[in-house]
Amino acid sequence: MRKSTLVSAIAIALITGSSGAADAASRHHHKAHAAAPTASAEDARLQAELARRDEEIAALKSALADIQGKVGELEQRSDAQTDVNVQTAHTVEDLQAGAKKTDMLEKVVNDTSIGGRVFVDISNIQQTKNGGATAASGYGLDVKRGYLTVSHRFDDTWSASLTTDFNYVAATGQTQLFIKNLYLQGRFIDAFAFRAGAVPMPWIPYVEGLYGYRYVENTLVDRMKMGNSADWGVGANGVFGDRRLDYAATMVNGGGYKNPTRSKGMDFEGRLGFSPIDHLTIAVGGYSGDRGQHTQANQAIHTASRADAVIAWANGNTRLGAEYFTASNWNTVLTPMRDRASGYSLWGSYGFAPAWSVFARYDRVDPSKDLNPTLRDRYYNLGAQWDVRRGVKLALVFKNDDLGSATNTQKTREVGMFGDIAF
C-alpha cells in the first residue's frame, strides 16, 4: 500500500510536468505559424526544448524505476523486521514464562529443606541370662535408627514436616519403616504454635536435646519404655518471657507413632520449662491416659500416669544433668493389679578440646515396685567422643546394664564404636 501510493505520486508529478511542456511547445508552434514563415528559428528552439524534456522524462522514468526497486527492498526489510519483532515478542513471552517457572521452582527449593540422621554402631555384646549366654551376644554392625526429614514452609505462618524412621527388628529379621512425624504447623506468634498429625511429644525429644548423646543411648523414660517420642494427635508449643519460659502440650491417641489406632479417649502429655540463666534448664512434665488401650473391645481399668523432672546445664560438649520420673499403672491399664515405677538418670560430659569430649551416665530404675518389688535396673555407660566434622560424630563407648530380681538376672556388656551422621 505504501509502495503504490509513493509510486502513484511520482508518476502524477512526471505526467503533469510532461503535459505542461508539450502544451507550451504546441502553443508556440501555432503562434509562430500564424505570425510568419520567418519563425523557423523559434520552431527549432522549441523542438530542442521538447527533445530536452523527453530526455528529462526518460531520466525521471529511470529514477522512478530505481525508486520502485528501493521501495520494494524497503518493504521487504520492513516485513522482515516485522517478523523479527513478532519473533522477539514471542521469545520475550517465552522467557518471561520460563522466568516465572524458575521463580516458582526457586521458591519451592528455598522454602523446602531435606535432611537426615543415622545412628550406627559396630560393637561386641556379651549378654547372659541367669548365667547363660543369650542369642544377643556377638559382634555386628547395627543401624539403630535412620531418619529422613522433609520440611516445607508455605508462608511465615504455615509449614509442614515429614520424618520417616526405620530400624531393624530382630524378632522378624526385617527392617521396618515408620512415619515418626507428619504434621501441619501454624506458628502464629512465638508463644503459640499449633500442630496436627504425628507430632513430637513434649518430654522425650526435649530431654534428648539436653542430654546430647541420643545416638549412644535413649534417654531414661525412652529406654525404660515409659513414654513415646511421638504420637498421633494435636499439640501446641511456644516460648515467652524473653525466651526464658517454654511449654508444650499434646492430646494424642496414646499408642505411639507406630500405632495410630483409635480409642475411646485421648491422652495428655505436657511440659513447662524454665531457663533462669543461659545454658541452665529446669523443666517438669506429666502424662495421663489409657495409652490407646481403652477401646470397644477392651475396657481400661486403670489410668496410666507419669510425672517427670529434669535439670541440666548444657554448653556445647560440656553438659551436666539429672532426669527423674515416677509412673503409675503404665503397664497395667487393662489388668486389675496396680503397679508403680520410678527412676533417675545422671549424666555429664566435658569438652576438653574443640573436637574432643568425654562422657558418662548412670541410671537407676525400679520398674515394678508393686508386682515385682525386687526387680532393679542398673545401667551405666562411659566413652570418648570425636567430632569428626559438622554432622559427623564418633564415640568409643562401653556400656553395662544389670537387670535383675530375686529370681532372674540379665547382664549385658557392650563395647564398640558408635556414630551419629546428620545431613
C-alpha positions in Angstrom: 0.0 0.0 0.0 2.8 2.4 0.9 4.7 1.4 -2.3 1.6 2.1 -4.6 0.9 5.5 -3.0 4.5 6.6 -3.4 4.8 5.4 -7.0 1.5 7.0 -8.0 2.5 10.4 -6.6 5.8 10.3 -8.5 4.0 9.3 -11.7 1.4 12.1 -11.4 4.2 14.6 -11.0 6.1 13.4 -14.0 3.0 13.3 -16.2 1.9 16.8 -15.1 5.4 18.1 -16.0 5.5 16.4 -19.3 2.0 17.6 -20.3 2.8 21.2 -19.4 5.9 21.1 -21.6 4.1 19.7 -24.6 1.3 22.2 -24.4 3.7 25.1 -24.2 5.5 23.8 -27.2 2.2 23.4 -29.2 1.1 27.0 -28.4 4.4 28.4 -29.5 4.2 26.4 -32.8 0.8 27.7 -33.7 1.7 31.2 -32.8 4.8 31.0 -35.0 2.9 29.5 -37.9 0.3 32.3 -37.7 2.8 35.1 -37.4 5.1 34.5 -40.3 7.2 32.0 -42.1 10.3 33.5 -40.5 9.5 31.7 -37.3 11.6 28.6 -38.2 14.3 29.6 -35.7 11.7 29.6 -32.9 10.4 26.2 -34.1 13.9 24.8 -33.9 14.3 26.1 -30.4 11.0 24.6 -29.4 12.0 21.2 -30.9 15.2 21.3 -29.0 13.3 22.1 -25.8 10.9 19.2 -26.4 13.8 16.8 -27.0 15.4 18.0 -23.8 12.2 17.5 -21.9 11.9 14.0 -23.4 15.3 13.2 -22.1 14.3 14.5 -18.6 11.2 12.4 -18.7 13.2 9.3 -19.6 15.6 10.1 -16.8 12.7 10.6 -14.4 11.2 7.3 -15.5 14.5 5.6 -14.9 14.7 7.3 -11.5 11.2 6.2 -10.8 12.1 2.6 -11.6 15.0 2.8 -9.2 12.8 4.3 -6.6 10.2 1.5 -7.1 13.0 -1.1 -6.6 14.3 0.6 -3.4 10.7 0.9 -2.1 10.3 -2.8 -2.7 13.5 -3.5 -0.9 12.3 -1.3 2.0 9.0 -3.1 2.1 10.8 -6.5 2.2 13.1 -5.2 5.0 10.0 -3.8 6.8 8.2 -7.2 6.5 11.3 -9.0 7.7 11.7 -6.6 10.6 8.0 -7.2 11.5 8.7 -10.9 11.5 11.7 -10.3 13.7 9.7 -8.1 16.1 6.9 -10.8 16.3 9.5 -13.5 16.9 11.2 -11.3 19.5 7.9 -10.7 21.3 7.3 -14.5 21.3 10.8 -15.1 22.7 10.3 -12.4 25.4 7.0 -14.0 26.3 8.7 -17.4 26.5 11.5 -16.0 28.6 9.0 -14.4 30.9 7.1 -17.6 31.3 10.3 -19.5 31.9 11.5 -16.9 34.4 8.1 -17.3 36.2 8.5 -21.0 36.4 12.1 -20.6 37.6 11.0 -18.2 40.3 8.3 -20.7 41.4 10.8 -23.5 41.4 13.3 -21.4 43.3 10.7 -20.5 45.9 9.8 -24.2 46.4 13.5 -25.1 46.7 14.2 -22.2 49.1 11.2 -23.0 51.3 11.9 -26.7 51.4 14.6 -28.4 53.5 15.7 -32.0 53.3 17.8 -33.7 56.0 18.6 -37.0 57.6 20.2 -38.6 60.6 21.6 -42.1 61.1 22.6 -43.8 64.4 25.0 -46.6 63.6 27.4 -48.8 65.7 29.8 -51.7 65.3 30.3 -53.5 68.6 30.6 -56.6 70.6 27.8 -57.6 73.0 28.1 -60.2 75.8 24.7 -60.9 77.4 23.8 -63.5 79.9 20.5 -64.5 81.5 20.6 -66.4 84.8 24.3 -67.2 84.0 23.8 -68.5 80.4 24.7 -66.6 77.2 21.8 -65.4 75.0 21.4 -65.1 71.3 22.1 -61.3 71.5 25.7 -62.0 72.2 28.3 -61.5 69.5 29.8 -59.0 67.0 27.9 -57.0 64.5 27.1 -53.7 62.8 23.8 -52.2 63.7 21.8 -49.3 62.3 19.7 -48.4 65.3 17.8 -45.5 63.8 17.6 -43.8 60.4 15.6 -40.6 60.0 14.8 -38.8 56.7 13.1 -35.4 57.2 11.4 -33.1 54.6 10.1 -29.8 55.8 8.3 -27.1 53.7 7.3 -23.6 54.7 4.2 -22.3 52.9 4.5 -18.8 54.3 5.5 -17.1 57.5 2.7 -18.9 59.4 2.1 -22.3 57.9 4.6 -25.2 57.4 4.6 -29.0 57.2 7.1 -31.6 58.2 7.6 -35.3 57.5 10.1 -37.6 59.3 10.4 -41.2 58.5 12.0 -43.7 60.9 13.5 -47.1 60.2 15.1 -49.8 62.3 15.9 -53.4 62.3 13.7 -55.8 64.3 15.5 -58.9 65.3 12.2 -60.8 66.1 11.1 -60.6 62.4 14.6 -60.3 60.8 13.4 -57.3 58.8 13.9 -53.6 58.6 10.7 -51.7 59.3 9.8 -48.2 58.1 7.6 -45.9 60.0 6.3 -42.3 59.9 7.6 -40.7 63.0 6.5 -37.1 62.4 4.0 -35.9 59.9 2.2 -32.7 60.9 0.9 -29.4 59.7 2.1 -26.4 61.8 0.7 -22.9 62.2 3.1 -20.6 64.1 1.1 -17.5 64.8 3.4 -16.0 67.5 6.4 -17.2 69.4 4.2 -18.1 72.3 1.8 -20.2 70.3 2.4 -22.8 67.5 -0.3 -25.4 66.6 0.5 -28.8 65.2 -1.8 -31.6 64.0 -0.7 -35.1 62.8 2.0 -37.3 64.1 3.5 -34.8 66.4 6.7 -34.8 68.7 5.8 -35.5 72.3 6.7 -32.8 74.9 9.1 -34.8 77.1 11.4 -37.3 75.4 12.7 -35.1 72.5 13.2 -32.2 74.9 15.4 -34.2 77.2 17.3 -35.7 74.2 18.3 -32.1 73.3 19.7 -31.5 76.8 21.5 -34.9 77.1 23.2 -34.7 73.7 24.2 -38.4 73.3 21.0 -40.0 72.0 23.0 -41.9 69.4 24.8 -43.7 72.2 21.7 -44.5 74.3 18.0 -43.5 74.7 17.1 -41.1 77.5 15.8 -42.6 80.7 12.0 -42.6 80.0 12.5 -43.8 76.5 15.0 -46.5 77.5 12.6 -47.9 80.1 9.7 -47.7 77.6 7.7 -45.4 79.9 6.8 -43.0 77.2 6.7 -42.2 73.5 8.8 -39.7 71.5 6.0 -39.0 69.0 2.3 -39.8 68.7 -0.8 -39.1 66.6 -2.9 -36.1 67.7 -2.7 -32.4 68.2 -0.3 -30.2 70.1 0.8 -26.7 70.9 4.1 -25.2 72.0 5.8 -21.8 72.4 8.3 -19.6 74.2 7.7 -16.4 76.1 9.2 -14.2 78.9 12.3 -13.2 76.8 12.5 -16.9 75.8 13.2 -17.9 79.4 9.9 -19.9 79.6 8.8 -22.6 77.3 5.9 -25.0 77.2 4.4 -27.9 75.1 1.1 -29.8 75.4 -0.4 -32.6 73.3 -3.6 -34.6 73.1 -2.8 -37.9 71.4 -4.1 -41.3 70.7 -1.7 -42.8 73.2 -0.4 -45.8 71.2 2.7 -44.1 69.9 3.7 -43.1 66.4 3.9 -46.8 65.3 0.3 -47.4 66.3 -2.2 -44.7 65.1 -5.3 -46.7 66.1 -8.3 -45.1 67.8 -9.5 -45.4 71.4 -12.4 -44.1 73.4 -10.4 -41.2 74.7 -7.2 -39.2 74.1 -4.2 -39.0 76.3 -2.5 -35.8 77.6 1.2 -35.0 77.9 2.6 -31.6 78.9 5.8 -29.8 79.8 6.8 -26.5 81.3 10.4 -25.4 81.2 12.3 -22.5 82.8 15.8 -21.1 82.0 16.8 -18.8 84.8 20.2 -18.2 83.3 21.9 -19.0 80.0 22.6 -22.8 79.4 20.6 -23.9 82.5 17.2 -25.6 82.1 14.7 -26.7 84.7 11.6 -28.5 83.5 8.7 -30.6 84.8 6.1 -32.6 82.9 3.4 -35.2 83.1 1.3 -37.8 81.2 -2.2 -39.1 81.8 -4.3 -41.5 79.8 -5.1 -45.1 78.8 -2.2 -45.4 76.3 -4.7 -46.1 73.5 -5.9 -49.4 75.1 -9.4 -48.3 76.1 -11.4 -49.5 73.0 -14.7 -51.1 72.2 -13.1 -54.5 72.6 -11.1 -53.7 75.8 -12.1 -51.8 78.9 -9.4 -49.8 80.7 -9.3 -50.5 84.4 -6.6 -48.1 85.3 -5.3 -44.7 84.0 -1.6 -44.7 83.2 0.2 -41.6 84.6 3.8 -40.3 84.7 5.5 -37.3 86.3 8.8 -36.0 85.1 11.5 -33.6 86.1 14.9 -32.6 84.6 17.6 -30.1 85.4 20.5 -29.7 83.0 23.4 -27.4 82.2 24.3 -27.7 78.5 27.0 -25.6 76.8 28.4 -27.2 73.7 30.0 -30.5 74.6 30.1 -29.7 78.3 27.0 -30.9 80.0 25.7 -31.9 83.3 22.1 -33.2 84.0 19.7 -35.3 86.0 16.3 -36.7 85.0 13.7 -38.3 87.2 10.3 -40.0 86.6 7.7 -41.7 88.6 4.8 -43.7 86.9 1.7 -45.5 88.0 -0.1 -48.4 86.1 2.0 -47.8 83.0 1.8 -51.4 82.0 -1.4 -52.4 83.9 -4.1 -50.3 82.2 -6.1 -53.4 81.3 -5.3 -55.5 84.4 -6.8 -55.3 87.9 -3.4 -55.2 89.5 -1.8 -51.8 90.3 1.9 -51.1 89.8 4.3 -48.3 90.1 7.8 -47.5 88.7 10.4 -44.8 89.3 13.9 -44.0 88.4 16.6 -41.4 87.8 19.4 -40.7 85.4 22.6 -38.7 86.0 24.9 -37.7 83.1 27.9 -35.5 82.4 30.3 -34.7 79.6 33.4 -32.5 79.4 34.6 -30.9 76.1 38.4 -30.7 76.8 39.2 -29.7 73.2 37.2 -28.2 70.3 36.6 -31.7 68.7 37.0 -34.0 71.7 35.0 -34.8 74.8 34.5 -37.5 77.4 31.1 -38.5 78.9 29.5 -40.8 81.4 26.0 -41.7 82.6 24.3 -43.7 85.3 20.7 -44.9 85.5 18.9 -46.5 88.5 15.3 -47.7 88.0 12.7 -49.7 89.9 10.5 -50.9 87.0 7.8 -52.7 89.1 7.6 -51.6 92.7 4.3 -53.4 93.5 4.2 -56.5 91.3 7.9 -57.3 91.3 9.5 -55.2 94.1 12.9 -56.9 93.9 13.3 -56.0 90.2 16.1 -53.4 89.7 17.8 -51.9 86.6 21.3 -50.5 87.0 22.8 -49.0 83.8 25.9 -47.0 83.1 28.0 -46.0 80.1 31.2 -44.1 79.5 33.2 -43.1 76.5 35.0 -40.5 74.4 33.6 -38.6 71.5 35.3 -37.2 68.4 33.5 -34.5 66.4 34.9 -35.6 63.0 33.3 -32.7 61.2 30.0 -30.9 61.3 27.2 -33.5 61.2 29.5 -36.5 62.0 30.4 -37.7 65.4 32.1 -40.9 66.5 32.4 -42.3 70.0 34.2 -45.2 71.6 31.8 -46.5 74.2 31.5 -49.1 77.0 28.0 -50.0 78.3 26.9 -52.1 81.2 23.2 -53.0 82.1 22.2 -55.2 85.0 18.5 -56.0 85.2 17.6 -58.5 87.9 15.2 -59.6 90.6 15.3 -62.2 93.3 14.6 -64.9 90.7 16.0 -63.7 87.4 19.1 -61.8 86.3 20.2 -60.4 83.0 23.6 -58.8 82.4 24.6 -57.0 79.2 28.0 -55.7 78.4 28.7 -53.8 75.1 31.9 -52.2 73.8 32.2 -50.6 70.3 32.3 -47.6 68.1 29.1 -45.6 67.8 28.3 -43.0 65.1 25.9 -40.1 64.6 25.7 -38.9 61.0 23.5 -36.0 60.2 23.0 -34.2 56.9 
